[in-house]
Amino acid sequence: MALVRDEVTPALAAGVDPASPAAEPVVAAATARYARLCGRPDDADLRRRLLTRLTAANDPRRERYLHLLSVVNGWSVGESLAPVLDWSIRALRARAAG
């Protein structure tokens, strides 16, 4: 999730539409980093795999669990990744449909 957050946060802050051509370099950078991490080629299969992982991570119950875990353990509560995950999911789906 950290690599997606690092690549997507600036685009999200700049208001880049995930379905627009302006999002292509962001998606390409994120999937290239993910491919290197997995030791796999950046192809349609890898992008489907990433989409599946991001969709699972975007479950609000997961975010609530992490929030409660932070509170119980006295850790700082991190920022919500939901906007980054939403943007990434929409961007990957737009490219899979096209």
N, C-alpha and C positions, 0 to 999 in steps of 0.2 A: 504494500500500500504506500510505503514511503516513496518509492520511485515514481508512482503515478502522481502522488501529491506534489512532488518536486517539479514534475513536468507540467502539470495541469493548473496549479494555483495561479501562476502569472496570467494564463489565458483566461481563466475564470474571472480574475480581478479586472482584466481589460475588457470584459464583456464579449469575448469571442464566442460566437454561436458554434456549438459543437458540431452542427451539421454543415457548417460553411466551409468553403475552401481554405479559409484562414486557419482552421483547426487542423488541417492536414499535417503541417510540420510538428505540431504538438503530439498528435497521435503517432506519427512516425518516430519521434524521439522516444516516447514512452514505450512503444512496442519494440524498438531496437534495444533499449536498455533491458526490457523484460526478456527478450530473446537471448541476450548475452548472459543474463542471470541464470536462465534455464539451460543454456548450452544448446539451443535449438535455433533453426532458421526463423526469421521474421516472415511468416507466411500466414495464409488464411487459417490454418489449424491453430497456430500459436495465438492469433487474435481471438479465435473462438474460445480457446482455453483461458485467455486473459479475461474476456467478457464473462465467462462463467464464474471465475474467481471474484471479479469485482461485484457481480450481481449478488453472490453469496455474502460478501463482506458488507454490502449495503443494507443488510437486514437491520431494521431499527432495533430489534432485540439485542443484536450484537453490540451496537453502540450503547444501549442502555446498560448492558452487562459491564462493558469497559468503564463506563461512568461510575457505576456502583462499586466496582473493584477499586477504582482510584479513591473513592470516598472512604471505603472501609480500610484501605491500607495507608491512608494519609498522603497519597500521591497527588501531584497537581493534575487537575482534570484537563486533558488535552482538547484541542479544537475539534469540532465535529468534522469528520471526513465526508459526510453525506453530500455536500455540494460538489466536492471533487469527484466522488464516486458517481453521482448522478450525471455530471458533465461527461465523464469518461465513458460511461455506459451508453449515453446518447451518441457520442462521437463514434464509438466502435460499431454500434448498430447502424448508424447512417452509412458507414463505409461498407458494412456487410451487405446492406440492401442494394448498394450501388454498383 
